[in-house]
Amino acid sequence: MTTEGDLELDDGRTLHYYDTGANGADGRLAVFWHHGTPNIGAPPAPLFAAAARLGIRWISYDRPGYGGSTPCPGRDVASAATYVAGVADALGIDRFAVMGHSGGGPHALACGVLLPERVLSVVSVAGPAPFGAEGLDWFAGMAASGVASLRAAAQGRAAKERHEASAAEYDPEFTSADHAALSGPWSWFGEVVGPAVEGGAGGLIDDDLAYVSPWGFDPAQVRAPVLLSHGGRDRVIPSAHSEWLAHRCPSAELRLSPDDGHISILTSGEAAMEWLREHAAQA
């Protein structure tokens, strides 16, 4: 069962969070789930059975501007560490692991770098590298509509807002494997994308601006073990992004799945959770 709550932040804003284990003393490993764009932060129901088998307690939150969390224009990726620490403190959790999909990947890495005494292990699934990363053609292999959207963000808030107001069509160019996943267990995305977009484009705009701005940390400084999982046919975030990160994060392991896309890579989520659990136990 997932319970929900609201954390009152120091500046008066609210952060809405989710927790699949109200009893924090049951021995389960706490794992913070970082959602993609545009999603609300509900933890990944298709992975609940695996979590029960592995003894994992999911905790997550709506990033500011989504769901029940107050907007915070100008937030950067690094802010995830502050939000996670606040929720963890409120729930009485000292140490935990983190896992993110798509745009949630860099937010998970932020926690790994900025909360080194608390984060046990990190998984980033289909996540981007920093914008302007040296030696990486950041847009290469990305779907044309995604390039247009993120190039608008790189021009600043006004340009990004104009792009979203233009009702430009976004085509992620999902693969047949992605569509198969979305027609199966990962139809769950309908439950987290719909509520996110119903609230307007504010959360999405703030996310995209954060991705193409300085993140506020260097991924190469992560100390916890890191697993980077990516599909070779991903047109939303091309796999070259995880390859770039793998070469710069000293503790990173890269798992490329040649035939997977942006969504179907999550069918390997249980294996990633096994890795997460194993490496957390070794920390």
N, C-alpha and C positions, 0 to 999 in steps of 0.2 A: 504493500500500500504506500502511496506517495502522499505525504503531507506537505502543505504549503504554508509559508509565513512571510512576513515583511520585516526587514531590518531597517531601522531608522538610522540614517547616516549622520555624521557630524554636521553636515551642511544643511540638514533638514530634508534632504531627498530620501526616497524610499527605494530599497532594493528588494525585489520579490524573489524568494528562493524556494527550492523543492528539496525534499529529503525522503528517501525510501526506507529509512530506518530511524524511527523515533528513539529507540533505545540505543544510546551510544556505547553501552558497555557490553554489547553482544559479541565482541571479538571480530566483527567484520572489518575489512579494509575500506576506509572512506575514500571514494574516488569522485573528484569534482569533474563533471561533464561540462565542456565548453561548446556552445552551439554555434552553428554556421549562420550565414546571412541569406535571406532574412528568416530567422526562426525565433520563436520564444524558447525559453531555456528548459522546458520539461525534459527530464532525463530520458534516455533512449529505450523505450518500451520493448523494441525487438531484442534487446540484449538483457532483459530482466531474467530470463531463465538461466542464461550463462552466469549472470551475477549471483543468482541464488546458489548455483553449483560451486562457484569459486569463493563464496563468502565476501561479496562486494556490496557495499552500501553506496548507492548513487546519491550525490548531492549536486545541485546545479542552481543557476539563477538566470533571470532575464537580464541581459545586458541593458544598461540605461537606454531608454527610448523604446524598448520592447515590452509587451505584456504589462505587468504590474510595476515595472521599475521606472522611476522618474527620469526623463531625458537629462543628458549631460553633454550638451554640444561642446566639441573640442576635446572630448576624452581621447586618450591614446591607448594603444594596446597594453602598455605597462599597467594601466589602471586596474586590469584584471586581478593583479596580485593583491591590491588593496581590498577589492571586493571579496575575493576568496578568503583572505585572512579575517575579514570582518565576519563573514558567515561562519567560518570555522570556529572563531572565538565564541560566537553566540551559541553554537551547538556543542561547545566543550570539546572540540577536536583539536588535538595537538599536531599530529603528522598525518599526511594523506598523499594520495597519488592524483594525477590529473590526466585527462584525456580530452582531446578536441577534434572535431571534424570540420574540414574546410576552413572557414574563417575562424573557427574555434581553435585551430592548431596553434597559431601564434599566441593566442591568449593563454593556452596551456604552457607554451614555452616561457612566456613571461613569468608565470608562477615558478617554473623551475629555476629561472635565473634569480628572481628577486626574493624568493622565499626559500633559500637554500637549506635552512635548518628544518624546514617543515615538509618539503616535497620529497617523496620517496622515489618516484619514477614518473616518467612523462611519455604519453603516446600522442602523436600528431598524425591524423589520418587526412590525406589529401589537402594539406595546408600550404599556404604560400610562403615564400621567402620574403625578406624585406624588400621594399620597393627601391629600385636603383642598386640592387646588390651587385657588387663588382664581379664581372665575369659571367653574369647571367643576363640573357636576353629575356627580360621579365615577361613580355607579352607574347613571345614566340610560342606557337601552338595553341594559343587561347582562342576560344570562339569569338568571332567578330563582334558580336553584341556585347560580350564581356569586356573586350578591349575598349569599345566606345564608352561604356559605363565607367570604367576605371580611369581612362584618360580624362574624362570629364572631372572625376574626383581629383585627379592630379592638378587640375587647373584651379582648384579651390571650391569652397562651399557654394558660391553663387552659380558657378558653371555646373556643378553636380545637381543642384536644386533645379536648374533649368532643364537638365537632361531628364531628371525624373518627372518633371511636370510636362515634358513633351510626349509622354506616354510611348516612348520608344520601346519597341518589342525586344524582350530579352529571350534569346534562344540559347540554352546551355549546351546544345548539341549533344544531348545524352546518347550513349551507345545503346545497342540492343540489350546488353547486359544490365545497363542502368534501368531501362524500361522494365525488364523482367523483375529486378529488385523492387521497383516502385509498384509493381502490380502484385507483389507478394508481401512479406513482412514489413518492408520499408515503405509501404503505403502510409505508414505512421507519419511520414513527413507532411501529409495533408493536415495532420492535427497540430503541427507546430508552425507551418508556413502560413496557413490561413489566418490565425489570430495575429501573427506578426505583421502581415500586410494590411489587415483590417484597421490597424491603428495608425495607418499612414506610412509615409516613407522616411520618417525621421530616424528611426533606428538604423535602417539600411544606409542612409546617407552618412550618419556618424560612423558606422562600421567602415564603409568604403574610404572615407576620408582618413580614418585611422590606419588602414592598410597601406595607403600611399604616402603617409607622413612618417617622420621618424618614430620608431616604435617605443623608444624610451628605455631600451636595453639592447644588449648584444647577445644574440643566441649562442655565440661561441663560448659564452661564460657559464653556460648551464653545467652544473656539477652532477646532477642526478642522471641515472641512465635514461636514455631517450630512444624510443622506437619511432621511426618515420615510415609510415605505410602509404603507398600511393599506387594508383592504377595507371598503367602505361598508355591507356587511351583516353585519359582525362582531358577534356577540352575546357573545363571550368578553371581548374588550376593545373597546368601541365606538370608532369612528374619531374621535370627538370628542377622545379622548385625544391622538392624534397632531396633530390640529388645534390643540389647546391648546399642545403643545410647539413646533409650528412658529411660533406667534406669539411665543414667548419665547426661542427659540434663534436668535441673530442670523445664524448661518451655515446655517440649515436650509432644505432643499427638501422640500416635501410632495408625495407622489404618492398620490392617492386613486383606488382602483379601485372604482367604484360597485357592481358586481355580484359582487365577491369577498367571501368570508368569512374566518374566522380561519386556515384551512389553505390554501384555494385562492389566497390572496394570494402564497403561496410559489411559485406557477407563474410569478410575475414575478421570481423570485430571480436568474435569469441577468442580466436587465436591471439589477437592483440591484448585482450584482457588477461589471458593466461600469462603472457609475457609480463604484463604490468604487475600481476600478482606475484610472480616469481621474483622479479627484480625488487619489488617493494619489500619482500621478505628478507632479501639479502642486504638491504640498506642498514 
